[in-house]
Amino acid sequence: MNTAPRDPRIVIVGTGFGGVCAAIQLRRAGFSDIVILERAGDVGGTWRDNDYPGCACDVPAVLYSFSFAPNADWSSVYCGHDELYAYLRRTADRYGLRPLIRFGSEVTGMRFDEAAAVWEVSTAAGETLVADVVVNSTGTLSRPAVPRLPGLEDFEGTSFHSADWDHGHDMGGERVAVIGTGASAIQFVPEIAPLADHVDVYQRTPPWVMPRANRRYGTRERALFRRLPAAQRAVRWKTYWDFEWLARGFLGGRRAVDVYRRGAERYIEESIPDPVLRRAVTPDYDPGCKRRLISDDWYPALLRDDVDLVTAGIREIRARSIVTSDGVERPADTIVFGTGFAATDFLAPMKVVGVGGVELSSAWRAGAATHLGVAASDFPNLFLVMGPNTALGHNSIVFMIEAQVRYIVAALGHLRRSGASALQLKRSVQDRTYTQVQKRLGGTVWASGCSSWYLKQDGRNDSLWPATTVEYWWRTRRFSPKAFNEYEPRPPLGPRTAKEPAAGRPHSPEG
């Protein structure tokens, strides 16, 4: 094997928070041969695609931003879509990423060439790029999920998902049906209710909602953040620890769960005088089991005379109406799906083929086993940002992204110094990590009995990290070469001499 230090060719997929962070930190570490593939026409990921009315973040902006790229000019504690999208575009420009990006390049598949120890990355345009390393950062909130409802194909009105909002459609005078009461719906329903003639909100399971208590930053505060960055860092860290406290409850602490429940129940009692509606919006599961939501205007929207909350299940959709399981038919001119994303499909629909022809979606069918959500054993030099079991129910995913990218940069630094062709995660390390993660998840609030987007159909949780973010930071603070083998390329097909090594086998640095 070649042992001379070399600069690997790197392909990054996606330009959301994960891809932008990876590109910046890899360049900072001296990696220069980088290509970034983006299916859309601009950077931004989730914050480019989701621009529905009322779209905002449920983590304060001082924490939902890069630690190395603070923004002193956030308008409010919880800022909206426009500011976050602008922040990502501005950060990409500030660090000179645009020349590296190939927009309109949707990745359809990746195949590991065992003879050359490289990745062949295919795009929808028919292009194939060859890379030593692939960093996938497509995230978990990139593929809208639309339920298969009987008769949906026969609906004659307008229908769209919140992530594909039809801004040209006028809801004035219409009867609008909103299907879903998750994070998106509680933001856009209060925005569209004053526009439509009537809104029917179809709820399968009520969410726990707490007040957002948003406020605008004053001129003096923003000036202080600009002149004294340490002041904003102090706010960031206070915010971080306030959110980290929630982990105590979500990870099994009964007292913290009960405190949260009492606060949420009090909010319902103060907001909704009608006992029937109050019962309908009160969950029967522990707070945190499904995604925690915050809103100041969700409950007031449900109290409007022109908004009805429908709790019966949907039986079928007709040309201009929706029929529920109790036989009631309600007219509908427009259907808006606030039904979230295919968050447990990970890299799908990309076809990713690793060593021995192993296909990633098949390998993960019985569980998306990885090491810390960053690497998988049959896929050398494929690194993941926001991979399986790294999502959070309580804190900022940007914190996790920075931890993952730091680990990936360290791994590639080792690869460059060692001169190895590729790093392949040891199966034993993967199995041990995944077993530990699943065991710990069994004692968390997410395993307490509710149905959520965190879970696959078989009930397995391949989405969330089952510990504090402090622990994740600690476990990713250093790259461990002992967790990986150096991959030995498979020799070309044809006659072999007696001196040639066995084909396609990974080996350790010790041989």
MARMARZA-483583 format. One record per residue (C-alpha): residue number from 0; x, y, z. Coordinates in Angstrom, 1 decimal. Example, Ala and Ser with C-alpha at 12.3 -4.5 7.8 and 13.67 -1.06 7.14 Angstrom:
0;12.3;-4.5;7.8
1;13.7;-1.1;7.1
This chain:
0;0.0;0.0;0.0
1;1.0;3.6;-0.6
2;2.2;5.1;2.7
3;3.0;8.6;1.4
4;0.7;11.4;2.9
5;-1.9;12.5;0.4
6;-4.8;14.9;0.2
7;-7.9;12.8;-0.4
8;-10.6;13.8;-3.0
9;-13.7;14.6;-1.0
10;-17.3;14.8;-2.1
11;-19.8;16.4;0.3
12;-23.5;15.7;-0.4
13;-25.9;18.5;0.8
14;-25.6;22.1;1.8
15;-27.7;22.4;4.9
16;-26.1;23.0;8.3
17;-24.3;19.7;8.0
18;-22.7;20.2;4.6
19;-21.8;23.8;5.2
20;-20.1;22.9;8.5
21;-18.2;20.0;7.0
22;-16.9;22.0;4.1
23;-15.8;24.9;6.3
24;-14.0;22.7;8.8
25;-12.4;20.5;6.2
26;-11.0;23.5;4.4
27;-9.8;24.9;7.8
28;-7.9;21.6;8.3
29;-6.1;22.0;5.0
30;-8.2;19.8;2.8
31;-8.5;21.4;-0.6
32;-9.8;18.8;-3.1
33;-13.5;19.2;-2.2
34;-16.6;19.1;-4.3
35;-20.1;19.8;-2.8
36;-23.1;18.3;-4.6
37;-26.5;20.0;-4.0
38;-29.7;19.0;-5.7
39;-31.3;22.4;-5.5
40;-30.2;25.8;-6.8
41;-29.0;27.3;-3.5
42;-27.6;26.3;-0.2
43;-29.8;26.0;2.9
44;-31.2;22.4;3.2
45;-34.2;22.3;5.4
46;-34.3;26.1;5.7
47;-34.3;26.6;2.0
48;-37.0;24.0;1.3
49;-39.4;24.8;4.2
50;-40.8;28.3;3.7
51;-44.4;27.8;4.7
52;-46.2;30.6;6.5
53;-45.0;30.9;10.1
54;-41.9;28.7;9.6
55;-39.5;29.2;12.5
56;-37.1;27.3;14.7
57;-38.0;25.9;18.1
58;-34.4;26.3;19.4
59;-33.1;29.8;20.2
60;-31.0;31.3;17.3
61;-28.0;31.9;19.5
62;-27.8;28.1;19.9
63;-29.2;27.1;16.6
64;-26.1;28.5;14.8
65;-22.4;27.6;14.4
66;-20.2;28.3;17.4
67;-17.5;29.6;15.0
68;-19.9;31.9;13.1
69;-22.0;33.8;15.6
70;-24.6;36.3;14.4
71;-25.0;39.4;16.6
72;-28.0;40.6;14.6
73;-30.7;38.0;15.3
74;-33.9;39.9;15.5
75;-35.5;37.8;18.2
76;-34.8;34.8;20.5
77;-36.6;32.4;18.2
78;-36.1;33.6;14.7
79;-38.0;32.6;11.5
80;-37.2;30.9;8.3
81;-36.0;34.0;6.4
82;-33.3;34.8;9.0
83;-32.0;31.2;9.2
84;-31.9;30.8;5.4
85;-30.1;34.1;5.1
86;-27.6;33.0;7.8
87;-26.7;29.8;6.0
88;-26.3;31.7;2.6
89;-24.2;34.4;4.3
90;-22.0;31.8;6.1
91;-21.4;29.9;2.8
92;-20.4;33.1;1.2
93;-18.2;34.2;4.1
94;-16.2;31.0;3.9
95;-16.0;31.0;0.1
96;-17.9;27.7;-0.4
97;-19.9;28.6;-3.5
98;-17.1;27.9;-6.0
99;-17.0;24.3;-4.6
100;-20.7;23.7;-5.0
101;-22.3;22.0;-8.0
102;-25.9;23.1;-7.8
103;-28.6;21.0;-9.6
104;-26.6;17.9;-8.9
105;-28.9;15.3;-7.2
106;-27.0;12.2;-6.1
107;-28.8;9.0;-7.0
108;-26.3;6.5;-5.9
109;-22.8;5.7;-4.6
110;-20.7;2.6;-5.2
111;-17.5;1.6;-3.6
112;-14.9;0.4;-6.1
113;-13.1;-2.3;-4.2
114;-10.2;-2.5;-6.6
115;-9.4;1.2;-6.5
116;-10.7;1.9;-2.9
117;-12.7;4.9;-4.2
118;-16.3;5.9;-4.3
119;-18.2;6.4;-7.6
120;-20.9;9.0;-7.0
121;-23.7;9.1;-9.6
122;-26.0;12.0;-10.2
123;-29.4;12.3;-11.8
124;-27.8;14.1;-14.8
125;-25.8;11.0;-15.6
126;-22.5;12.3;-14.2
127;-20.1;10.1;-12.2
128;-17.6;11.6;-9.8
129;-14.8;9.6;-8.3
130;-13.9;10.4;-4.7
131;-11.6;8.9;-2.0
132;-14.1;10.1;0.7
133;-17.8;10.9;0.8
134;-19.3;13.0;3.5
135;-23.1;12.6;3.4
136;-25.1;15.4;5.0
137;-28.5;15.1;3.4
138;-30.1;15.1;6.8
139;-33.3;13.5;8.0
140;-35.8;16.2;7.1
141;-35.4;16.3;3.4
142;-38.1;13.9;2.1
143;-41.7;15.0;2.8
144;-44.0;12.2;4.0
145;-47.5;12.1;2.5
146;-49.8;9.4;4.0
147;-51.4;7.0;1.6
148;-55.1;7.9;2.2
149;-57.8;6.1;0.3
150;-59.1;8.3;-2.6
151;-56.4;10.9;-2.4
152;-55.7;10.5;-6.1
153;-59.3;11.4;-6.8
154;-59.2;14.7;-5.0
155;-60.0;17.5;-7.5
156;-58.9;20.4;-5.3
157;-55.4;21.7;-4.6
158;-53.1;19.6;-2.3
159;-49.6;20.0;-1.2
160;-47.2;19.2;1.7
161;-46.0;22.0;3.9
162;-42.4;21.5;2.7
163;-43.6;22.1;-0.9
164;-45.8;25.1;-0.1
165;-47.8;26.5;-3.0
166;-47.3;30.2;-2.5
167;-49.2;31.0;-5.6
168;-52.4;29.4;-4.3
169;-55.0;31.8;-2.8
170;-56.9;30.2;0.1
171;-59.4;33.1;0.3
172;-62.9;31.9;0.5
173;-61.8;28.3;0.7
174;-62.5;25.4;3.0
175;-59.0;24.2;3.9
176;-58.2;20.7;5.4
177;-55.0;20.5;7.3
178;-53.9;16.9;8.0
179;-51.5;16.6;10.9
180;-50.8;18.5;14.1
181;-47.0;18.3;14.3
182;-44.3;21.0;14.4
183;-45.1;22.4;10.9
184;-48.9;22.5;11.4
185;-48.9;24.4;14.7
186;-46.9;27.1;12.9
187;-48.8;27.5;9.7
188;-52.4;26.9;10.9
189;-52.5;30.2;12.8
190;-51.1;32.0;9.7
191;-53.7;30.6;7.2
192;-56.8;30.6;9.5
193;-57.4;34.3;8.9
194;-57.1;33.8;5.1
195;-59.3;30.9;4.5
196;-63.1;30.7;4.9
197;-62.8;27.7;7.2
198;-60.0;25.4;8.4
199;-60.5;21.8;9.5
200;-57.5;20.4;11.4
201;-57.3;16.6;11.3
202;-55.5;15.4;14.4
203;-54.4;11.8;14.9
204;-52.6;12.4;18.2
205;-52.4;15.7;20.2
206;-48.9;17.1;20.8
207;-47.6;18.5;24.1
208;-47.2;22.3;23.5
209;-45.5;24.9;25.7
210;-45.5;28.6;25.2
211;-42.7;30.0;22.9
212;-42.4;33.2;25.0
213;-40.5;34.8;22.1
214;-39.2;38.3;22.3
215;-37.3;40.7;20.1
216;-33.7;41.6;20.8
217;-33.3;45.3;21.5
218;-30.9;47.6;19.8
219;-28.7;47.8;22.8
220;-28.5;44.0;23.1
221;-27.5;43.6;19.5
222;-24.9;46.3;19.9
223;-23.5;44.6;23.0
224;-23.3;41.3;21.1
225;-21.4;43.0;18.3
226;-19.0;44.9;20.6
227;-18.5;42.1;23.2
228;-18.9;38.7;21.6
229;-18.3;37.0;24.9
230;-21.7;38.4;26.1
231;-23.4;36.4;23.3
232;-21.4;33.4;24.0
233;-22.5;33.5;27.6
234;-26.2;33.7;26.5
235;-25.5;30.7;24.2
236;-24.1;28.6;26.9
237;-26.8;29.5;29.4
238;-29.4;28.5;26.7
239;-27.5;25.3;26.0
240;-27.6;24.2;29.7
241;-31.2;25.2;30.0
242;-32.1;22.9;27.2
243;-29.7;20.2;28.4
244;-31.7;20.0;31.6
245;-34.6;18.5;29.6
246;-32.5;15.5;28.9
247;-32.9;14.4;32.6
248;-36.5;13.8;32.0
249;-36.3;12.3;28.5
250;-33.6;9.9;29.6
251;-35.7;8.5;32.4
252;-35.9;11.1;35.1
253;-39.5;11.0;36.3
254;-39.3;14.3;38.3
255;-38.3;16.3;35.2
256;-41.1;14.7;33.1
257;-43.7;15.5;35.8
258;-42.5;19.1;36.0
259;-42.8;19.5;32.3
260;-46.2;17.8;32.2
261;-47.6;20.1;34.9
262;-46.4;23.2;33.0
263;-47.9;22.0;29.8
264;-51.3;21.1;31.4
265;-51.4;24.5;33.1
266;-50.8;26.1;29.7
267;-53.8;24.1;28.2
268;-56.0;25.1;31.1
269;-55.1;28.8;30.8
270;-55.5;28.8;27.0
271;-58.7;26.7;26.4
272;-61.9;27.3;28.4
273;-63.9;24.7;26.5
274;-63.6;21.4;28.4
275;-64.3;19.3;25.3
276;-61.6;20.9;23.3
277;-59.3;20.9;26.3
278;-59.7;17.1;26.5
279;-59.1;16.7;22.8
280;-55.8;18.6;22.9
281;-54.4;16.9;26.0
282;-52.1;14.0;25.2
283;-52.3;10.7;27.0
284;-48.5;10.0;26.8
285;-45.5;11.4;28.6
286;-44.1;14.8;27.4
287;-41.1;14.1;25.2
288;-42.3;10.8;23.9
289;-43.2;12.7;20.7
290;-41.4;15.8;19.6
291;-41.8;18.7;22.1
292;-43.5;21.7;20.5
293;-43.6;25.4;21.4
294;-46.2;28.0;20.3
295;-48.0;31.1;21.6
296;-50.7;31.0;18.9
297;-51.6;27.3;18.3
298;-54.3;27.1;21.0
299;-55.8;30.6;20.2
300;-56.1;29.4;16.5
301;-58.0;26.3;17.6
302;-60.5;28.6;19.5
303;-61.4;30.5;16.4
304;-65.0;30.1;15.1
305;-63.7;29.3;11.7
306;-61.4;26.5;12.8
307;-62.5;23.0;13.8
308;-60.3;20.3;15.4
309;-61.3;16.9;14.0
310;-60.1;13.9;16.0
311;-61.9;11.1;14.1
312;-59.6;9.2;11.8
313;-59.8;9.8;8.0
314;-61.7;7.0;6.2
315;-61.4;8.3;2.7
316;-60.9;11.4;0.5
317;-63.4;12.2;-2.2
318;-63.4;14.7;-5.1
319;-64.2;17.7;-2.9
320;-64.5;16.3;0.6
321;-63.0;14.2;3.4
322;-64.9;11.5;5.2
323;-63.9;10.5;8.7
324;-64.4;7.2;10.5
325;-67.5;8.4;12.2
326;-69.2;8.9;8.8
327;-69.1;12.7;8.8
328;-68.3;14.2;5.4
329;-66.6;17.7;5.4
330;-66.1;19.8;2.3
331;-62.5;20.6;1.3
332;-61.1;22.8;-1.5
333;-57.5;22.5;-0.4
334;-55.6;19.9;1.5
335;-52.4;20.8;3.3
336;-50.3;18.0;4.6
337;-48.4;18.8;7.8
338;-47.3;15.2;8.1
339;-43.6;15.6;8.5
340;-40.8;13.7;6.8
341;-39.5;10.2;6.0
342;-37.0;10.7;8.8
343;-36.1;7.1;9.3
344;-35.1;6.4;5.7
345;-31.8;8.2;6.0
346;-29.9;8.2;2.7
347;-32.9;6.9;0.7
348;-33.7;7.1;-2.2
349;-29.9;7.0;-3.0
350;-28.6;3.5;-3.6
351;-25.4;3.1;-1.6
352;-23.3;0.0;-2.3
353;-20.3;-0.9;-0.2
354;-17.8;-3.8;0.2
355;-19.0;-7.1;-1.1
356;-22.0;-5.5;-2.8
357;-23.7;-4.7;0.5
358;-26.5;-2.2;-0.1
359;-27.0;0.3;2.7
360;-30.8;0.3;2.9
361;-30.7;-3.6;3.0
362;-28.0;-3.6;5.7
363;-30.1;-1.3;7.8
364;-33.4;-3.0;7.4
365;-33.0;-4.8;10.7
366;-31.5;-1.7;12.3
367;-29.4;1.3;11.2
368;-26.2;0.2;13.0
369;-23.4;2.6;13.0
370;-20.6;3.9;15.2
371;-21.9;7.2;16.8
372;-24.0;7.8;13.7
373;-20.8;8.7;11.8
374;-19.6;5.5;10.1
375;-20.8;2.0;9.1
376;-18.7;-1.0;8.8
377;-19.2;-2.1;5.2
378;-18.8;1.3;3.8
379;-15.1;2.5;4.0
380;-14.5;6.2;3.8
381;-18.2;7.0;3.9
382;-18.9;9.4;6.7
383;-22.3;10.6;7.9
384;-23.4;13.9;9.3
385;-26.8;13.6;11.1
386;-26.7;9.9;10.7
387;-28.8;7.3;12.6
388;-29.3;7.8;16.3
389;-27.9;11.3;16.4
390;-31.1;13.4;16.3
391;-32.2;15.1;19.5
392;-35.4;15.6;21.4
393;-34.2;18.3;23.7
394;-31.3;20.4;22.4
395;-29.7;21.9;19.2
396;-28.8;19.6;16.4
397;-26.2;22.2;15.3
398;-24.2;21.2;18.4
399;-24.3;17.6;17.4
400;-23.3;18.5;13.8
401;-20.2;20.3;15.0
402;-19.2;17.3;17.1
403;-19.7;14.9;14.2
404;-17.7;17.1;11.8
405;-14.9;17.5;14.3
406;-14.7;13.7;14.5
407;-14.8;13.3;10.7
408;-12.0;15.9;10.2
409;-9.8;14.1;12.7
410;-10.5;10.8;10.9
411;-9.5;12.3;7.5
412;-6.4;13.8;9.1
413;-5.4;10.4;10.3
414;-6.1;9.0;6.8
415;-4.0;11.6;5.2
416;-1.1;11.1;7.6
417;-1.2;7.3;7.4
418;-1.3;7.1;3.6
419;-4.0;4.4;3.9
420;-6.4;3.9;1.0
421;-9.4;3.9;3.2
422;-10.7;3.5;6.8
423;-13.2;0.8;7.4
424;-15.1;0.7;10.7
425;-14.6;-2.6;12.6
426;-17.8;-4.6;12.7
427;-17.2;-5.4;16.4
428;-17.1;-1.7;17.2
429;-20.3;-1.1;15.3
430;-22.1;-3.9;16.9
431;-21.0;-2.9;20.4
432;-22.0;0.8;19.9
433;-25.4;-0.1;18.3
434;-26.3;-2.6;21.0
435;-25.4;0.0;23.7
436;-27.5;2.7;22.0
437;-30.6;0.4;21.6
438;-30.3;-0.8;25.2
439;-30.2;2.7;26.6
440;-33.1;3.8;24.4
441;-35.3;1.2;26.1
442;-35.2;3.3;29.4
443;-36.0;6.6;27.8
444;-39.3;8.5;27.4
445;-39.2;7.7;23.7
446;-39.9;4.1;24.5
447;-42.8;4.8;26.8
448;-45.5;3.8;24.4
449;-46.5;6.6;22.0
450;-46.2;6.5;18.2
451;-43.8;9.1;16.8
452;-41.6;9.9;13.8
453;-38.7;8.8;15.9
454;-39.8;5.1;15.5
455;-39.7;2.8;12.6
456;-42.8;0.6;11.9
457;-41.3;-2.2;14.0
458;-40.9;0.1;16.9
459;-37.2;0.4;16.7
460;-35.7;3.8;17.4
461;-32.9;4.5;15.0
462;-33.3;8.3;15.2
463;-32.4;9.6;18.6
464;-29.3;9.8;20.7
465;-30.1;8.1;24.0
466;-27.9;10.3;26.2
467;-26.9;13.9;26.8
468;-25.2;16.0;24.2
469;-22.3;16.4;26.7
470;-21.7;12.7;26.4
471;-21.8;12.7;22.6
472;-19.3;15.6;22.6
473;-17.1;13.6;24.9
474;-17.3;10.4;22.8
475;-16.5;12.3;19.6
476;-13.9;14.6;20.9
477;-11.1;12.4;19.5
478;-10.8;10.1;16.6
479;-9.9;6.5;17.6
480;-7.8;4.7;14.9
481;-8.4;1.5;16.9
482;-12.0;1.5;15.9
483;-11.1;1.2;12.2
484;-9.1;-1.1;9.9
485;-7.2;0.2;7.0
486;-8.9;-1.1;3.9
487;-6.7;-3.1;1.4
488;-8.0;-2.7;-2.2
489;-9.2;-5.7;-4.0
490;-6.9;-6.6;-6.9
491;-8.2;-6.6;-10.4
492;-9.9;-9.7;-11.8
493;-7.6;-12.0;-13.6
494;-4.8;-14.5;-12.9
495;-3.1;-14.0;-9.6
496;0.4;-14.8;-8.7
497;1.3;-16.5;-5.5
498;2.6;-13.2;-4.1
499;-0.6;-11.4;-4.5
500;-2.7;-10.9;-1.3
501;-6.2;-12.4;-0.8
502;-8.7;-10.2;-2.4
503;-10.9;-7.6;-0.8
504;-10.0;-8.1;2.8
505;-9.6;-5.2;5.3
506;-6.5;-5.4;7.5
507;-5.2;-3.7;10.5
508;-2.1;-1.4;10.4
509;-0.2;-4.3;12.1
510;-1.0;-6.5;9.2
